[in-house]
Amino acid sequence: MSRPCRVGVQLPEVERPVGWPELFSMARTAEAAALDSLWLGDHLLYDLPGGITRGPWEVWTSLAAIAAVTSRIEIGPLVASTGFHTPAMLAKQAATVDAISGGRLVLGLGAGWNEREYRAFGHPFDRRVSRFEEAFTVIRTLLREGRVDFHGRFYDVDDCVLDPMPVRPGGPPLMLGSVGPRMLGIGLPHVDAWNVWWSDYGNSAAGFGELRERVEEAAAAAGRGPGEVAATAAVLVQLPDGGGRLMGETYNRPVAPVVGTPQAIAEHVHAMAQAGASHVQLVLDPITEQSIEVVGEAVVLLDA
């Protein structure tokens, strides 16, 4: 087999407490193993089973730190909530991380879903898609053109200039983290890629293929050509010592994980590529340096 699509991994969120020496080691291991990308969830806290409340490190400072200790691998939020920052400030953060990484940022954007963290940190949760639509306009215009004047229902931006600009002309690639009909209508005319979480397509290549056909129809309706907007997907992978993902049960609906052996991972990546995926983000259970090394073995098989 040759590598049929790009392969990345998501670093830990709240599966267990993880400090920065270990996160740096994971990032370097992923780069050394020839993975294509590293991803961080943009969340603030989760209420977990057993009465535990736990939060991950803040995503933009974390991406900046990982950018500084790696040199080749792509990095990005999976995906950044436009509700956690004003849109002009989010564009500023993205341009800064893009520069620190030397142009390796993929900017995933979404409207968020976990009401608990919005309320806890004082962010409005109502009319999230309408807020996203305005924020997305400001963010993409600043990153691509460097200047915007916008006056909407939720955001007022008065002759904002983004300086310094991202290191790449046109800014980092934009990825839409939603397959909801209204979100697709907002994002597909403008983004470079779309992404779906593993629980939203059943974690199977067949389920992803069916979803991709629907998104392609929406992309055509938005004036985009066949395959012009890249299709990407998160994939749940469980290794032998995995114990299940401790996340919000209403969001992470139960699905069958991919068996976490190098051969099984390689075969599943190949099947996802045949279903139209150009990039997969593996969500590993457990997420450890050793698990990333297993993915590296799978990449060797894919590149053979």
C-alpha positions as CSV (number, residue, x, y, z in Angstrom):
1,M,0.0,0.0,0.0
2,S,1.0,3.6,-0.4
3,R,-0.3,6.3,1.9
4,P,-3.8,6.9,0.5
5,C,-4.6,10.0,2.7
6,R,-3.0,12.1,5.3
7,V,-3.0,10.7,8.9
8,G,-3.0,12.7,12.1
9,V,-3.7,12.1,15.8
10,Q,-5.5,14.1,18.4
11,L,-3.5,14.9,21.6
12,P,-5.2,14.3,25.0
13,E,-8.1,16.4,26.2
14,V,-9.5,15.2,29.5
15,E,-9.0,11.4,29.3
16,R,-6.4,11.8,32.1
17,P,-4.3,14.6,33.5
18,V,-1.4,15.2,31.1
19,G,1.5,17.7,31.8
20,W,3.6,19.5,29.3
21,P,6.7,17.4,29.3
22,E,4.6,14.4,28.2
23,L,2.6,16.5,25.6
24,F,5.9,17.8,24.1
25,S,7.2,14.2,24.0
26,M,4.0,13.0,22.2
27,A,4.3,15.8,19.7
28,R,7.9,15.0,18.9
29,T,7.1,11.3,18.7
30,A,4.3,11.9,16.2
31,E,6.6,14.0,14.0
32,A,9.4,11.4,14.2
33,A,6.9,8.7,13.2
34,A,6.1,10.6,10.0
35,L,2.5,11.4,10.9
36,D,1.0,14.3,8.9
37,S,-0.8,16.3,11.6
38,L,-1.4,16.9,15.3
39,W,-4.7,18.2,16.6
40,L,-6.0,19.7,19.9
41,G,-9.6,20.0,21.0
42,D,-10.8,23.4,21.8
43,H,-12.7,22.9,25.1
44,L,-12.7,24.4,28.5
45,L,-14.2,21.7,30.8
46,Y,-16.2,18.5,30.8
47,D,-18.3,16.9,33.6
48,L,-17.2,13.3,33.5
49,P,-18.7,10.2,35.0
50,G,-18.2,9.8,38.8
51,G,-18.7,13.5,39.6
52,I,-15.4,14.6,38.1
53,T,-15.0,17.9,36.3
54,R,-11.9,18.3,34.2
55,G,-10.6,20.7,31.6
56,P,-7.8,20.6,29.0
57,W,-5.1,23.2,28.5
58,E,-6.2,26.3,26.5
59,V,-5.9,25.5,22.8
60,W,-4.2,28.5,21.3
61,T,-1.4,28.8,23.8
62,S,-1.0,25.0,23.5
63,L,-0.8,25.1,19.7
64,A,1.8,27.9,19.9
65,A,3.9,25.7,22.3
66,I,3.6,22.7,20.1
67,A,4.5,24.7,17.0
68,A,7.7,25.8,18.8
69,V,8.9,22.3,19.5
70,T,8.1,20.7,16.1
71,S,9.3,21.6,12.6
72,R,7.3,19.7,10.0
73,I,4.0,18.3,11.2
74,E,0.8,20.2,10.6
75,I,-1.1,21.4,13.6
76,G,-4.6,22.6,14.2
77,P,-7.6,22.9,16.6
78,L,-10.2,20.1,16.2
79,V,-12.0,22.5,16.0
80,A,-11.8,26.0,17.4
81,S,-15.1,27.4,18.8
82,T,-15.8,30.8,17.5
83,G,-17.8,31.5,20.7
84,F,-14.7,31.5,23.0
85,H,-13.1,34.6,21.5
86,T,-14.1,37.7,19.6
87,P,-13.6,36.9,15.9
88,A,-11.0,39.5,15.2
89,M,-9.0,38.2,18.2
90,L,-9.3,34.6,17.0
91,A,-8.0,35.7,13.6
92,K,-5.1,37.4,15.4
93,Q,-4.3,34.2,17.4
94,A,-4.5,32.0,14.3
95,A,-2.1,34.3,12.3
96,T,0.3,34.3,15.3
97,V,0.3,30.4,15.5
98,D,0.7,30.2,11.8
99,A,3.8,32.3,11.9
100,I,5.3,30.4,14.9
101,S,4.8,27.2,13.0
102,G,6.2,28.4,9.8
103,G,2.9,28.0,8.0
104,R,1.7,24.7,9.4
105,L,-1.6,25.7,10.9
106,V,-4.9,24.2,9.6
107,L,-7.7,26.4,11.1
108,G,-10.7,24.2,12.0
109,L,-13.7,26.3,13.0
110,G,-17.1,25.4,14.5
111,A,-19.9,26.8,16.6
112,G,-19.3,24.5,19.7
113,W,-21.8,22.2,21.4
114,N,-21.0,21.8,25.1
115,E,-23.3,24.2,26.9
116,R,-21.8,23.5,30.3
117,E,-18.4,25.1,29.4
118,Y,-20.1,28.1,27.8
119,R,-22.1,28.8,30.9
120,A,-19.2,28.2,33.2
121,F,-16.8,30.6,31.4
122,G,-19.5,33.2,30.7
123,H,-19.8,32.8,26.9
124,P,-23.3,33.1,25.3
125,F,-24.7,29.8,24.1
126,D,-27.8,31.0,22.3
127,R,-28.0,31.5,18.5
128,R,-24.7,29.8,18.1
129,V,-25.0,29.3,14.3
130,S,-26.0,32.9,13.7
131,R,-23.1,34.0,15.9
132,F,-20.8,31.6,14.0
133,E,-21.9,33.1,10.6
134,E,-20.9,36.6,11.6
135,A,-17.7,35.5,13.3
136,F,-16.7,33.3,10.3
137,T,-17.1,36.3,8.0
138,V,-14.8,38.4,10.1
139,I,-12.2,35.7,10.6
140,R,-11.9,34.6,7.0
141,T,-11.8,38.2,5.7
142,L,-9.0,39.2,8.1
143,L,-6.9,36.1,7.4
144,R,-7.3,36.3,3.6
145,E,-7.5,40.1,3.0
146,G,-6.0,41.6,6.2
147,R,-8.7,44.2,6.8
148,V,-12.4,44.2,7.6
149,D,-15.1,46.6,8.6
150,F,-18.1,44.6,9.9
151,H,-21.2,45.6,11.8
152,G,-23.6,42.8,12.6
153,R,-26.1,41.7,15.2
154,F,-23.5,40.1,17.5
155,Y,-20.1,41.6,16.4
156,D,-18.9,45.1,15.6
157,V,-15.5,45.4,14.0
158,D,-14.5,48.9,13.0
159,D,-11.8,49.0,10.3
160,C,-9.8,46.2,11.8
161,V,-6.4,45.5,10.3
162,L,-4.6,42.2,10.8
163,D,-0.9,42.9,11.1
164,P,1.3,40.9,10.9
165,M,-0.5,38.7,8.4
166,P,-0.2,34.9,8.3
167,V,3.0,33.7,6.7
168,R,1.1,32.1,3.7
169,P,-0.6,34.3,1.2
170,G,-4.4,33.9,1.8
171,G,-3.8,32.6,5.3
172,P,-4.0,29.1,6.7
173,P,-6.4,26.5,5.2
174,L,-9.9,26.7,6.7
175,M,-11.7,23.6,7.8
176,L,-15.4,23.5,8.8
177,G,-16.1,21.4,11.8
178,S,-19.7,20.6,11.2
179,V,-22.0,18.7,8.8
180,G,-25.2,20.4,9.9
181,P,-27.2,21.7,6.9
182,R,-27.1,25.3,8.0
183,M,-23.5,25.3,8.9
184,L,-22.6,23.7,5.6
185,G,-24.5,26.4,3.8
186,I,-22.4,29.0,5.7
187,G,-19.1,27.4,5.3
188,L,-18.9,25.4,2.1
189,P,-18.7,28.5,-0.2
190,H,-15.5,29.5,1.5
191,V,-13.6,26.6,3.3
192,D,-10.9,24.3,2.0
193,A,-12.1,21.3,3.9
194,W,-14.9,19.9,6.2
195,N,-14.6,17.6,9.1
196,V,-16.9,15.2,10.9
197,W,-16.5,13.6,14.4
198,W,-16.4,9.8,14.6
199,S,-19.7,9.5,16.5
200,D,-21.6,11.5,13.8
201,Y,-21.0,9.0,11.0
202,G,-20.7,5.8,12.9
203,N,-16.9,5.4,12.8
204,S,-17.2,3.3,9.6
205,A,-15.9,3.9,6.1
206,A,-19.4,3.1,4.7
207,G,-21.0,5.6,7.0
208,F,-18.4,8.2,6.0
209,G,-19.0,7.5,2.4
210,E,-22.7,8.0,2.7
211,L,-22.2,11.3,4.5
212,R,-19.6,12.5,2.0
213,E,-22.2,12.1,-0.8
214,R,-24.6,14.4,1.1
215,V,-21.9,17.0,1.7
216,E,-20.8,16.9,-1.9
217,E,-24.4,17.7,-2.9
218,A,-24.3,20.7,-0.5
219,A,-20.9,21.8,-1.9
220,A,-22.3,21.7,-5.5
221,A,-25.3,23.8,-4.4
222,A,-22.7,26.2,-2.9
223,G,-21.0,26.5,-6.3
224,R,-18.0,24.3,-5.5
225,G,-16.7,21.7,-7.9
226,P,-16.5,17.9,-7.2
227,G,-13.9,17.2,-4.5
228,E,-12.9,20.9,-4.3
229,V,-13.7,20.9,-0.6
230,A,-11.6,18.2,1.0
231,A,-13.4,15.6,3.2
232,T,-11.8,14.8,6.5
233,A,-12.9,12.7,9.5
234,A,-12.0,11.9,13.1
235,V,-11.7,8.1,13.7
236,L,-11.9,6.4,17.1
237,V,-9.2,3.8,17.6
238,Q,-9.0,1.5,20.7
239,L,-5.8,-0.2,21.6
240,P,-5.7,-3.3,23.8
241,D,-5.2,-1.3,27.0
242,G,-7.9,1.2,26.1
243,G,-10.7,1.7,28.7
244,G,-13.2,3.8,26.7
245,R,-13.5,7.5,26.2
246,L,-14.6,9.5,29.2
247,M,-16.4,12.2,27.4
248,G,-19.9,13.5,27.2
249,E,-22.1,10.5,26.5
250,T,-24.8,12.5,24.7
251,Y,-22.3,13.7,22.2
252,N,-20.0,10.7,21.8
253,R,-22.7,8.2,21.0
254,P,-21.5,4.6,21.3
255,V,-19.8,3.2,18.2
256,A,-17.5,0.3,17.4
257,P,-13.9,1.6,17.6
258,V,-11.3,0.6,15.1
259,V,-9.0,-2.2,16.5
260,G,-5.7,-0.6,17.4
261,T,-3.2,-2.8,15.7
262,P,-0.9,-1.4,13.0
263,Q,-2.5,-3.6,10.3
264,A,-6.1,-2.8,11.3
265,I,-5.4,0.9,11.5
266,A,-3.7,0.8,8.0
267,E,-6.6,-1.1,6.5
268,H,-9.1,1.3,8.0
269,V,-7.3,4.4,6.7
270,H,-7.2,2.8,3.3
271,A,-11.0,2.2,3.5
272,M,-11.6,5.7,4.5
273,A,-9.6,7.0,1.6
274,Q,-11.6,4.9,-0.8
275,A,-14.7,6.4,0.7
276,G,-13.3,9.9,-0.1
277,A,-11.4,11.0,2.9
278,S,-8.3,13.1,2.2
279,H,-7.2,13.3,5.9
280,V,-8.1,11.4,9.0
281,Q,-7.5,12.4,12.6
282,L,-7.1,9.3,14.8
283,V,-8.6,9.7,18.3
284,L,-6.7,7.1,20.3
285,D,-7.8,5.2,23.4
286,P,-5.6,5.4,25.3
287,I,-3.8,8.4,24.0
288,T,-0.2,7.8,25.1
289,E,3.2,8.1,23.5
290,Q,3.2,4.3,23.0
291,S,-0.2,4.5,21.2
292,I,1.3,7.1,18.8
293,E,4.2,4.8,18.1
294,V,1.6,2.1,17.1
295,V,0.1,4.6,14.6
296,G,3.7,5.2,13.3
297,E,3.9,1.5,12.6
298,A,0.6,1.7,10.7
299,V,2.0,4.6,8.7
300,V,5.0,2.5,7.7
301,L,2.5,-0.1,6.3
302,L,0.6,2.6,4.5
303,D,3.9,3.9,2.9
304,A,5.2,0.5,1.9
